[in-house]
Amino acid sequence: MSKYPCPQCQKALTWNPANPHRPFCSERCQQLDLGAWASGDYAIAGDELENDFSSALLESVDQQD
């Protein structure tokens, strides 16, 4: 089986399909990661204006009214 580090705490793990929290070592690490995404600590890089297609659609509808 493959060894890998927990993405949150870096604890060495063996890939186990029976682990309900994989790729994390525990529910705690899984929740910490989710909280970081929810609070905006993590983000996917990109140009907001260029990637925000839905906002452009809303602006065009507002201009038509």
PDB file of N, CA, C, O and CB in Angstrom:
ATOM      1  N   MET A   1       0.839  -1.187   0.000  1.00  0.00           N
ATOM      2  CA  MET A   1       0.000   0.000   0.000  1.00  0.00           C
ATOM      3  C   MET A   1       0.881   1.246   0.000  1.00  0.00           C
ATOM      4  O   MET A   1       2.009   1.226   0.491  1.00  0.00           O
ATOM      5  CB  MET A   1      -0.953   0.001   1.218  1.00  0.00           C
ATOM      6  N   SER A   2       0.349   2.318  -0.553  1.00  0.00           N
ATOM      7  CA  SER A   2       1.093   3.576  -0.670  1.00  0.00           C
ATOM      8  C   SER A   2       1.122   4.331   0.646  1.00  0.00           C
ATOM      9  O   SER A   2       0.151   4.341   1.403  1.00  0.00           O
ATOM     10  CB  SER A   2       0.482   4.454  -1.754  1.00  0.00           C
ATOM     11  N   LYS A   3       2.259   4.962   0.901  1.00  0.00           N
ATOM     12  CA  LYS A   3       2.407   5.840   2.065  1.00  0.00           C
ATOM     13  C   LYS A   3       2.297   7.282   1.580  1.00  0.00           C
ATOM     14  O   LYS A   3       2.758   7.624   0.491  1.00  0.00           O
ATOM     15  CB  LYS A   3       3.778   5.592   2.807  1.00  0.00           C
ATOM     16  N   TYR A   4       1.674   8.124   2.416  1.00  0.00           N
ATOM     17  CA  TYR A   4       1.522   9.541   2.084  1.00  0.00           C
ATOM     18  C   TYR A   4       1.345  10.331   3.382  1.00  0.00           C
ATOM     19  O   TYR A   4       0.970   9.751   4.401  1.00  0.00           O
ATOM     20  CB  TYR A   4       0.309   9.769   1.118  1.00  0.00           C
ATOM     21  N   PRO A   5       1.607  11.644   3.367  1.00  0.00           N
ATOM     22  CA  PRO A   5       1.404  12.466   4.564  1.00  0.00           C
ATOM     23  C   PRO A   5      -0.029  13.004   4.612  1.00  0.00           C
ATOM     24  O   PRO A   5      -0.622  13.296   3.574  1.00  0.00           O
ATOM     25  CB  PRO A   5       2.416  13.635   4.596  1.00  0.00           C
ATOM     26  N   CYS A   6      -0.571  13.131   5.803  1.00  0.00           N
ATOM     27  CA  CYS A   6      -1.865  13.795   5.981  1.00  0.00           C
ATOM     28  C   CYS A   6      -1.708  15.226   5.468  1.00  0.00           C
ATOM     29  O   CYS A   6      -0.747  15.896   5.845  1.00  0.00           O
ATOM     30  CB  CYS A   6      -2.338  13.768   7.500  1.00  0.00           C
ATOM     31  N   PRO A   7      -2.607  15.712   4.632  1.00  0.00           N
ATOM     32  CA  PRO A   7      -2.473  17.067   4.092  1.00  0.00           C
ATOM     33  C   PRO A   7      -2.503  18.164   5.164  1.00  0.00           C
ATOM     34  O   PRO A   7      -2.018  19.271   4.929  1.00  0.00           O
ATOM     35  CB  PRO A   7      -3.572  17.318   3.097  1.00  0.00           C
ATOM     36  N   GLN A   8      -3.064  17.866   6.326  1.00  0.00           N
ATOM     37  CA  GLN A   8      -3.175  18.879   7.370  1.00  0.00           C
ATOM     38  C   GLN A   8      -2.025  18.830   8.370  1.00  0.00           C
ATOM     39  O   GLN A   8      -1.374  19.847   8.611  1.00  0.00           O
ATOM     40  CB  GLN A   8      -4.481  18.717   8.098  1.00  0.00           C
ATOM     41  N   CYS A   9      -1.765  17.660   8.956  1.00  0.00           N
ATOM     42  CA  CYS A   9      -0.770  17.569  10.033  1.00  0.00           C
ATOM     43  C   CYS A   9       0.529  16.882   9.619  1.00  0.00           C
ATOM     44  O   CYS A   9       1.483  16.832  10.395  1.00  0.00           O
ATOM     45  CB  CYS A   9      -1.361  16.832  11.199  1.00  0.00           C
ATOM     46  N   GLN A  10       0.564  16.356   8.402  1.00  0.00           N
ATOM     47  CA  GLN A  10       1.746  15.694   7.837  1.00  0.00           C
ATOM     48  C   GLN A  10       2.075  14.345   8.473  1.00  0.00           C
ATOM     49  O   GLN A  10       3.149  13.799   8.218  1.00  0.00           O
ATOM     50  CB  GLN A  10       2.928  16.594   7.976  1.00  0.00           C
ATOM     51  N   LYS A  11       1.181  13.796   9.291  1.00  0.00           N
ATOM     52  CA  LYS A  11       1.388  12.474   9.876  1.00  0.00           C
ATOM     53  C   LYS A  11       1.489  11.446   8.751  1.00  0.00           C
ATOM     54  O   LYS A  11       0.701  11.491   7.807  1.00  0.00           O
ATOM     55  CB  LYS A  11       0.235  12.109  10.863  1.00  0.00           C
ATOM     56  N   ALA A  12       2.451  10.517   8.839  1.00  0.00           N
ATOM     57  CA  ALA A  12       2.630   9.490   7.806  1.00  0.00           C
ATOM     58  C   ALA A  12       1.480   8.490   7.892  1.00  0.00           C
ATOM     59  O   ALA A  12       1.167   7.972   8.964  1.00  0.00           O
ATOM     60  CB  ALA A  12       4.007   8.764   7.965  1.00  0.00           C
ATOM     61  N   LEU A  13       0.858   8.229   6.742  1.00  0.00           N
ATOM     62  CA  LEU A  13      -0.280   7.320   6.666  1.00  0.00           C
ATOM     63  C   LEU A  13      -0.072   6.285   5.578  1.00  0.00           C
ATOM     64  O   LEU A  13       0.712   6.488   4.652  1.00  0.00           O
ATOM     65  CB  LEU A  13      -1.569   8.094   6.414  1.00  0.00           C
ATOM     66  N   THR A  14      -0.774   5.186   5.698  1.00  0.00           N
ATOM     67  CA  THR A  14      -0.849   4.192   4.643  1.00  0.00           C
ATOM     68  C   THR A  14      -2.241   4.298   4.043  1.00  0.00           C
ATOM     69  O   THR A  14      -3.235   4.305   4.770  1.00  0.00           O
ATOM     70  CB  THR A  14      -0.552   2.740   5.179  1.00  0.00           C
ATOM     71  N   TRP A  15      -2.318   4.381   2.711  1.00  0.00           N
ATOM     72  CA  TRP A  15      -3.624   4.518   2.052  1.00  0.00           C
ATOM     73  C   TRP A  15      -4.493   3.328   2.406  1.00  0.00           C
ATOM     74  O   TRP A  15      -4.126   2.182   2.145  1.00  0.00           O
ATOM     75  CB  TRP A  15      -3.466   4.637   0.512  1.00  0.00           C
ATOM     76  N   ASN A  16      -5.651   3.601   3.004  1.00  0.00           N
ATOM     77  CA  ASN A  16      -6.553   2.554   3.438  1.00  0.00           C
ATOM     78  C   ASN A  16      -7.975   2.949   3.069  1.00  0.00           C
ATOM     79  O   ASN A  16      -8.504   3.907   3.633  1.00  0.00           O
ATOM     80  CB  ASN A  16      -6.421   2.300   4.959  1.00  0.00           C
ATOM     81  N   PRO A  17      -8.608   2.242   2.141  1.00  0.00           N
ATOM     82  CA  PRO A  17      -9.975   2.574   1.744  1.00  0.00           C
ATOM     83  C   PRO A  17     -10.973   2.526   2.906  1.00  0.00           C
ATOM     84  O   PRO A  17     -12.057   3.101   2.811  1.00  0.00           O
ATOM     85  CB  PRO A  17     -10.426   1.631   0.659  1.00  0.00           C
ATOM     86  N   ALA A  18     -10.621   1.854   3.986  1.00  0.00           N
ATOM     87  CA  ALA A  18     -11.518   1.773   5.140  1.00  0.00           C
ATOM     88  C   ALA A  18     -11.491   3.047   5.988  1.00  0.00           C
ATOM     89  O   ALA A  18     -12.361   3.230   6.840  1.00  0.00           O
ATOM     90  CB  ALA A  18     -11.146   0.577   6.001  1.00  0.00           C
ATOM     91  N   ASN A  19     -10.512   3.930   5.773  1.00  0.00           N
ATOM     92  CA  ASN A  19     -10.432   5.177   6.529  1.00  0.00           C
ATOM     93  C   ASN A  19     -11.479   6.146   5.981  1.00  0.00           C
ATOM     94  O   ASN A  19     -11.346   6.611   4.849  1.00  0.00           O
ATOM     95  CB  ASN A  19      -8.996   5.797   6.448  1.00  0.00           C
ATOM     96  N   PRO A  20     -12.516   6.458   6.759  1.00  0.00           N
ATOM     97  CA  PRO A  20     -13.580   7.334   6.249  1.00  0.00           C
ATOM     98  C   PRO A  20     -13.139   8.795   6.083  1.00  0.00           C
ATOM     99  O   PRO A  20     -13.864   9.587   5.482  1.00  0.00           O
ATOM    100  CB  PRO A  20     -14.772   7.276   7.180  1.00  0.00           C
ATOM    101  N   HIS A  21     -11.973   9.157   6.600  1.00  0.00           N
ATOM    102  CA  HIS A  21     -11.510  10.543   6.540  1.00  0.00           C
ATOM    103  C   HIS A  21     -10.410  10.759   5.518  1.00  0.00           C
ATOM    104  O   HIS A  21      -9.883  11.867   5.411  1.00  0.00           O
ATOM    105  CB  HIS A  21     -11.025  10.976   7.888  1.00  0.00           C
ATOM    106  N   ARG A  22     -10.046   9.722   4.759  1.00  0.00           N
ATOM    107  CA  ARG A  22      -8.938   9.858   3.814  1.00  0.00           C
ATOM    108  C   ARG A  22      -9.211  10.991   2.838  1.00  0.00           C
ATOM    109  O   ARG A  22     -10.359  11.159   2.429  1.00  0.00           O
ATOM    110  CB  ARG A  22      -8.709   8.542   3.053  1.00  0.00           C
ATOM    111  N   PRO A  23      -8.250  11.749   2.458  1.00  0.00           N
ATOM    112  CA  PRO A  23      -6.815  11.552   2.629  1.00  0.00           C
ATOM    113  C   PRO A  23      -6.295  12.047   3.971  1.00  0.00           C
ATOM    114  O   PRO A  23      -5.086  12.028   4.203  1.00  0.00           O
ATOM    115  CB  PRO A  23      -6.078  12.242   1.527  1.00  0.00           C
ATOM    116  N   PHE A  24      -7.179  12.489   4.860  1.00  0.00           N
ATOM    117  CA  PHE A  24      -6.762  12.981   6.172  1.00  0.00           C
ATOM    118  C   PHE A  24      -6.636  11.828   7.154  1.00  0.00           C
ATOM    119  O   PHE A  24      -7.191  10.751   6.938  1.00  0.00           O
ATOM    120  CB  PHE A  24      -7.757  14.026   6.703  1.00  0.00           C
ATOM    121  N   CYS A  25      -5.898  12.064   8.236  1.00  0.00           N
ATOM    122  CA  CYS A  25      -5.695  11.000   9.224  1.00  0.00           C
ATOM    123  C   CYS A  25      -6.867  10.881  10.181  1.00  0.00           C
ATOM    124  O   CYS A  25      -7.081   9.822  10.772  1.00  0.00           O
ATOM    125  CB  CYS A  25      -4.421  11.247  10.009  1.00  0.00           C
ATOM    126  N   SER A  26      -7.635  11.967  10.340  1.00  0.00           N
ATOM    127  CA  SER A  26      -8.715  11.956  11.321  1.00  0.00           C
ATOM    128  C   SER A  26      -9.795  12.954  10.931  1.00  0.00           C
ATOM    129  O   SER A  26      -9.615  13.766  10.023  1.00  0.00           O
ATOM    130  CB  SER A  26      -8.177  12.273  12.725  1.00  0.00           C
ATOM    131  N   GLU A  27     -10.913  12.876  11.631  1.00  0.00           N
ATOM    132  CA  GLU A  27     -11.996  13.833  11.404  1.00  0.00           C
ATOM    133  C   GLU A  27     -11.536  15.248  11.757  1.00  0.00           C
ATOM    134  O   GLU A  27     -11.929  16.213  11.103  1.00  0.00           O
ATOM    135  CB  GLU A  27     -13.244  13.448  12.232  1.00  0.00           C
ATOM    136  N   ARG A  28     -10.708  15.367  12.788  1.00  0.00           N
ATOM    137  CA  ARG A  28     -10.199  16.674  13.203  1.00  0.00           C
ATOM    138  C   ARG A  28      -9.446  17.349  12.054  1.00  0.00           C
ATOM    139  O   ARG A  28      -9.717  18.506  11.733  1.00  0.00           O
ATOM    140  CB  ARG A  28      -9.277  16.530  14.432  1.00  0.00           C
ATOM    141  N   CYS A  29      -8.517  16.642  11.442  1.00  0.00           N
ATOM    142  CA  CYS A  29      -7.756  17.213  10.326  1.00  0.00           C
ATOM    143  C   CYS A  29      -8.678  17.536   9.144  1.00  0.00           C
ATOM    144  O   CYS A  29      -8.499  18.550   8.471  1.00  0.00           O
ATOM    145  CB  CYS A  29      -6.641  16.239   9.880  1.00  0.00           C
ATOM    146  N   GLN A  30      -9.643  16.687   8.904  1.00  0.00           N
ATOM    147  CA  GLN A  30     -10.598  16.915   7.815  1.00  0.00           C
ATOM    148  C   GLN A  30     -11.388  18.206   8.068  1.00  0.00           C
ATOM    149  O   GLN A  30     -11.573  19.005   7.150  1.00  0.00           O
ATOM    150  CB  GLN A  30     -11.567  15.704   7.672  1.00  0.00           C
ATOM    151  N   GLN A  31     -11.852  18.413   9.300  1.00  0.00           N
ATOM    152  CA  GLN A  31     -12.626  19.602   9.646  1.00  0.00           C
ATOM    153  C   GLN A  31     -11.769  20.869   9.640  1.00  0.00           C
ATOM    154  O   GLN A  31     -12.247  21.935   9.253  1.00  0.00           O
ATOM    155  CB  GLN A  31     -13.269  19.422  11.012  1.00  0.00           C
ATOM    156  N   LEU A  32     -10.521  20.762  10.061  1.00  0.00           N
ATOM    157  CA  LEU A  32      -9.621  21.915   9.999  1.00  0.00           C
ATOM    158  C   LEU A  32      -9.425  22.375   8.557  1.00  0.00           C
ATOM    159  O   LEU A  32      -9.428  23.573   8.277  1.00  0.00           O
ATOM    160  CB  LEU A  32      -8.263  21.573  10.636  1.00  0.00           C
ATOM    161  N   ASP A  33      -9.256  21.428   7.652  1.00  0.00           N
ATOM    162  CA  ASP A  33      -9.075  21.749   6.236  1.00  0.00           C
ATOM    163  C   ASP A  33     -10.339  22.389   5.662  1.00  0.00           C
ATOM    164  O   ASP A  33     -10.262  23.390   4.949  1.00  0.00           O
ATOM    165  CB  ASP A  33      -8.710  20.483   5.439  1.00  0.00           C
ATOM    166  N   LEU A  34     -11.490  21.814   5.970  1.00  0.00           N
ATOM    167  CA  LEU A  34     -12.753  22.368   5.489  1.00  0.00           C
ATOM    168  C   LEU A  34     -12.953  23.790   6.020  1.00  0.00           C
ATOM    169  O   LEU A  34     -13.386  24.677   5.284  1.00  0.00           O
ATOM    170  CB  LEU A  34     -13.933  21.468   5.910  1.00  0.00           C
ATOM    171  N   GLY A  35     -12.636  23.999   7.293  1.00  0.00           N
ATOM    172  CA  GLY A  35     -12.754  25.333   7.873  1.00  0.00           C
ATOM    173  C   GLY A  35     -11.842  26.347   7.199  1.00  0.00           C
ATOM    174  O   GLY A  35     -12.226  27.504   7.025  1.00  0.00           O
ATOM    175  N   ALA A  36     -10.648  25.931   6.821  1.00  0.00           N
ATOM    176  CA  ALA A  36      -9.724  26.835   6.131  1.00  0.00           C
ATOM    177  C   ALA A  36     -10.284  27.247   4.770  1.00  0.00           C
ATOM    178  O   ALA A  36     -10.166  28.410   4.385  1.00  0.00           O
ATOM    179  CB  ALA A  36      -8.345  26.169   5.957  1.00  0.00           C
ATOM    180  N   TRP A  37     -10.883  26.325   4.047  1.00  0.00           N
ATOM    181  CA  TRP A  37     -11.516  26.672   2.764  1.00  0.00           C
ATOM    182  C   TRP A  37     -12.687  27.624   2.998  1.00  0.00           C
ATOM    183  O   TRP A  37     -12.838  28.614   2.282  1.00  0.00           O
ATOM    184  CB  TRP A  37     -12.002  25.392   2.023  1.00  0.00           C
ATOM    185  N   ALA A  38     -13.516  27.325   4.001  1.00  0.00           N
ATOM    186  CA  ALA A  38     -14.714  28.130   4.263  1.00  0.00           C
ATOM    187  C   ALA A  38     -14.371  29.547   4.698  1.00  0.00           C
ATOM    188  O   ALA A  38     -15.098  30.486   4.373  1.00  0.00           O
ATOM    189  CB  ALA A  38     -15.567  27.465   5.327  1.00  0.00           C
ATOM    190  N   SER A  39     -13.276  29.715   5.428  1.00  0.00           N
ATOM    191  CA  SER A  39     -12.901  31.050   5.908  1.00  0.00           C
ATOM    192  C   SER A  39     -12.093  31.841   4.882  1.00  0.00           C
ATOM    193  O   SER A  39     -11.794  33.015   5.102  1.00  0.00           O
ATOM    194  CB  SER A  39     -12.105  30.931   7.191  1.00  0.00           C
ATOM    195  N   GLY A  40     -11.741  31.215   3.776  1.00  0.00           N
ATOM    196  CA  GLY A  40     -10.996  31.911   2.730  1.00  0.00           C
ATOM    197  C   GLY A  40      -9.493  31.840   2.885  1.00  0.00           C
ATOM    198  O   GLY A  40      -8.761  32.529   2.174  1.00  0.00           O
ATOM    199  N   ASP A  41      -9.016  31.000   3.822  1.00  0.00           N
ATOM    200  CA  ASP A  41      -7.566  30.853   3.968  1.00  0.00           C
ATOM    201  C   ASP A  41      -6.935  30.208   2.743  1.00  0.00           C
ATOM    202  O   ASP A  41      -5.783  30.484   2.408  1.00  0.00           O
ATOM    203  CB  ASP A  41      -7.244  30.029   5.205  1.00  0.00           C
ATOM    204  N   TYR A  42      -7.694  29.351   2.079  1.00  0.00           N
ATOM    205  CA  TYR A  42      -7.239  28.720   0.839  1.00  0.00           C
ATOM    206  C   TYR A  42      -8.023  29.343  -0.307  1.00  0.00           C
ATOM    207  O   TYR A  42      -9.196  29.685  -0.155  1.00  0.00           O
ATOM    208  CB  TYR A  42      -7.428  27.153   0.877  1.00  0.00           C
ATOM    209  N   ALA A  43      -7.378  29.484  -1.438  1.00  0.00           N
ATOM    210  CA  ALA A  43      -8.042  30.010  -2.618  1.00  0.00           C
ATOM    211  C   ALA A  43      -7.357  29.461  -3.858  1.00  0.00           C
ATOM    212  O   ALA A  43      -6.174  29.123  -3.832  1.00  0.00           O
ATOM    213  CB  ALA A  43      -8.032  31.555  -2.621  1.00  0.00           C
ATOM    214  N   ILE A  44      -8.101  29.380  -4.923  1.00  0.00           N
ATOM    215  CA  ILE A  44      -7.546  28.959  -6.205  1.00  0.00           C
ATOM    216  C   ILE A  44      -7.181  30.227  -6.963  1.00  0.00           C
ATOM    217  O   ILE A  44      -8.035  31.084  -7.190  1.00  0.00           O
ATOM    218  CB  ILE A  44      -8.562  28.063  -7.024  1.00  0.00           C
ATOM    219  N   ALA A  45      -5.928  30.349  -7.352  1.00  0.00           N
ATOM    220  CA  ALA A  45      -5.439  31.557  -8.012  1.00  0.00           C
ATOM    221  C   ALA A  45      -6.127  31.764  -9.356  1.00  0.00           C
ATOM    222  O   ALA A  45      -6.452  30.812 -10.066  1.00  0.00           O
ATOM    223  CB  ALA A  45      -3.922  31.483  -8.204  1.00  0.00           C
ATOM    224  N   GLY A  46      -6.336  33.012  -9.678  1.00  0.00           N
ATOM    225  CA  GLY A  46      -6.918  33.353 -10.962  1.00  0.00           C
ATOM    226  C   GLY A  46      -7.428  34.781 -10.943  1.00  0.00           C
ATOM    227  O   GLY A  46      -7.544  35.395  -9.883  1.00  0.00           O
ATOM    228  N   ASP A  47      -7.725  35.295 -12.099  1.00  0.00           N
ATOM    229  CA  ASP A  47      -8.274  36.637 -12.239  1.00  0.00           C
ATOM    230  C   ASP A  47      -9.767  36.576 -11.966  1.00  0.00           C
ATOM    231  O   ASP A  47     -10.510  35.935 -12.709  1.00  0.00           O
ATOM    232  CB  ASP A  47      -7.986  37.223 -13.654  1.00  0.00           C
ATOM    233  N   GLU A  48     -10.214  37.243 -10.900  1.00  0.00           N
ATOM    234  CA  GLU A  48     -11.619  37.170 -10.515  1.00  0.00           C
ATOM    235  C   GLU A  48     -12.544  37.633 -11.627  1.00  0.00           C
ATOM    236  O   GLU A  48     -13.562  36.992 -11.886  1.00  0.00           O
ATOM    237  CB  GLU A  48     -11.860  37.997  -9.277  1.00  0.00           C
ATOM    238  N   LEU A  49     -12.215  38.722 -12.281  1.00  0.00           N
ATOM    239  CA  LEU A  49     -13.083  39.240 -13.330  1.00  0.00           C
ATOM    240  C   LEU A  49     -13.165  38.293 -14.512  1.00  0.00           C
ATOM    241  O   LEU A  49     -14.236  38.100 -15.086  1.00  0.00           O
ATOM    242  CB  LEU A  49     -12.597  40.595 -13.790  1.00  0.00           C
ATOM    243  N   GLU A  50     -12.053  37.712 -14.870  1.00  0.00           N
ATOM    244  CA  GLU A  50     -12.017  36.817 -16.013  1.00  0.00           C
ATOM    245  C   GLU A  50     -12.739  35.501 -15.730  1.00  0.00           C
ATOM    246  O   GLU A  50     -13.357  34.922 -16.623  1.00  0.00           O
ATOM    247  CB  GLU A  50     -10.582  36.544 -16.411  1.00  0.00           C
ATOM    248  N   ASN A  51     -12.659  35.038 -14.494  1.00  0.00           N
ATOM    249  CA  ASN A  51     -13.236  33.744 -14.147  1.00  0.00           C
ATOM    250  C   ASN A  51     -14.654  33.827 -13.624  1.00  0.00           C
ATOM    251  O   ASN A  51     -15.300  32.790 -13.472  1.00  0.00           O
ATOM    252  CB  ASN A  51     -12.385  33.075 -13.134  1.00  0.00           C
ATOM    253  N   ASP A  52     -15.164  35.003 -13.344  1.00  0.00           N
ATOM    254  CA  ASP A  52     -16.478  35.122 -12.760  1.00  0.00           C
ATOM    255  C   ASP A  52     -17.535  35.303 -13.841  1.00  0.00           C
ATOM    256  O   ASP A  52     -18.086  36.391 -14.013  1.00  0.00           O
ATOM    257  CB  ASP A  52     -16.515  36.279 -11.777  1.00  0.00           C
ATOM    258  N   PHE A  53     -17.807  34.233 -14.559  1.00  0.00           N
ATOM    259  CA  PHE A  53     -18.738  34.239 -15.683  1.00  0.00           C
ATOM    260  C   PHE A  53     -20.142  34.608 -15.230  1.00  0.00           C
ATOM    261  O   PHE A  53     -20.832  35.358 -15.920  1.00  0.00           O
ATOM    262  CB  PHE A  53     -18.751  32.879 -16.371  1.00  0.00           C
ATOM    263  N   SER A  54     -20.576  34.099 -14.089  1.00  0.00           N
ATOM    264  CA  SER A  54     -21.944  34.350 -13.634  1.00  0.00           C
ATOM    265  C   SER A  54     -22.161  35.830 -13.322  1.00  0.00           C
ATOM    266  O   SER A  54     -23.251  36.346 -13.568  1.00  0.00           O
ATOM    267  CB  SER A  54     -22.256  33.502 -12.398  1.00  0.00           C
ATOM    268  N   SER A  55     -21.160  36.523 -12.790  1.00  0.00           N
ATOM    269  CA  SER A  55     -21.298  37.950 -12.518  1.00  0.00           C
ATOM    270  C   SER A  55     -21.444  38.730 -13.820  1.00  0.00           C
ATOM    271  O   SER A  55     -22.218  39.685 -13.893  1.00  0.00           O
ATOM    272  CB  SER A  55     -20.091  38.467 -11.716  1.00  0.00           C
ATOM    273  N   ALA A  56     -20.713  38.331 -14.830  1.00  0.00           N
ATOM    274  CA  ALA A  56     -20.822  39.004 -16.124  1.00  0.00           C
ATOM    275  C   ALA A  56     -22.230  38.836 -16.691  1.00  0.00           C
ATOM    276  O   ALA A  56     -22.782  39.771 -17.272  1.00  0.00           O
ATOM    277  CB  ALA A  56     -19.775  38.452 -17.115  1.00  0.00           C
ATOM    278  N   LEU A  57     -22.803  37.665 -16.526  1.00  0.00           N
ATOM    279  CA  LEU A  57     -24.172  37.450 -16.991  1.00  0.00           C
ATOM    280  C   LEU A  57     -25.153  38.330 -16.221  1.00  0.00           C
ATOM    281  O   LEU A  57     -26.063  38.908 -16.816  1.00  0.00           O
ATOM    282  CB  LEU A  57     -24.562  35.972 -16.847  1.00  0.00           C
ATOM    283  N   LEU A  58     -24.980  38.435 -14.923  1.00  0.00           N
ATOM    284  CA  LEU A  58     -25.864  39.270 -14.113  1.00  0.00           C
ATOM    285  C   LEU A  58     -25.744  40.734 -14.503  1.00  0.00           C
ATOM    286  O   LEU A  58     -26.751  41.438 -14.569  1.00  0.00           O
ATOM    287  CB  LEU A  58     -25.550  39.097 -12.629  1.00  0.00           C
ATOM    288  N   GLU A  59     -24.525  41.205 -14.764  1.00  0.00           N
ATOM    289  CA  GLU A  59     -24.325  42.596 -15.171  1.00  0.00           C
ATOM    290  C   GLU A  59     -25.011  42.881 -16.495  1.00  0.00           C
ATOM    291  O   GLU A  59     -25.596  43.951 -16.667  1.00  0.00           O
ATOM    292  CB  GLU A  59     -22.836  42.915 -15.275  1.00  0.00           C
ATOM    293  N   SER A  60     -24.950  41.939 -17.439  1.00  0.00           N
ATOM    294  CA  SER A  60     -25.588  42.162 -18.740  1.00  0.00           C
ATOM    295  C   SER A  60     -27.110  42.180 -18.596  1.00  0.00           C
ATOM    296  O   SER A  60     -27.769  42.921 -19.326  1.00  0.00           O
ATOM    297  CB  SER A  60     -25.160  41.070 -19.747  1.00  0.00           C
ATOM    298  N   VAL A  61     -27.680  41.418 -17.709  1.00  0.00           N
ATOM    299  CA  VAL A  61     -29.121  41.441 -17.465  1.00  0.00           C
ATOM    300  C   VAL A  61     -29.521  42.742 -16.830  1.00  0.00           C
ATOM    301  O   VAL A  61     -30.553  43.304 -17.199  1.00  0.00           O
ATOM    302  CB  VAL A  61     -29.546  40.275 -16.581  1.00  0.00           C
ATOM    303  N   ASP A  62     -28.736  43.257 -15.873  1.00  0.00           N
ATOM    304  CA  ASP A  62     -29.032  44.534 -15.222  1.00  0.00           C
ATOM    305  C   ASP A  62     -28.997  45.682 -16.220  1.00  0.00           C
ATOM    306  O   ASP A  62     -29.808  46.602 -16.123  1.00  0.00           O
ATOM    307  CB  ASP A  62     -28.041  44.797 -14.088  1.00  0.00           C
ATOM    308  N   GLN A  63     -28.081  45.648 -17.169  1.00  0.00           N
ATOM    309  CA  GLN A  63     -27.952  46.717 -18.146  1.00  0.00           C
ATOM    310  C   GLN A  63     -29.116  46.712 -19.128  1.00  0.00           C
ATOM    311  O   GLN A  63     -29.462  47.757 -19.680  1.00  0.00           O
ATOM    312  CB  GLN A  63     -26.636  46.590 -18.895  1.00  0.00           C
ATOM    313  N   GLN A  64     -29.722  45.557 -19.351  1.00  0.00           N
ATOM    314  CA  GLN A  64     -30.851  45.459 -20.288  1.00  0.00           C
ATOM    315  C   GLN A  64     -32.140  46.000 -19.677  1.00  0.00           C
ATOM    316  O   GLN A  64     -33.035  46.436 -20.400  1.00  0.00           O
ATOM    317  CB  GLN A  64     -31.056  44.004 -20.722  1.00  0.00           C
ATOM    318  N   ASP A  65     -32.237  45.974 -18.345  1.00  0.00           N
ATOM    319  CA  ASP A  65     -33.473  46.425 -17.674  1.00  0.00           C
ATOM    320  C   ASP A  65     -33.609  47.905 -17.632  1.00  0.00           C
ATOM    321  O   ASP A  65     -34.593  48.420 -17.102  1.00  0.00           O
ATOM    322  CB  ASP A  65     -33.534  45.903 -16.285  1.00  0.00           C
TER     323      ASP A  65
END
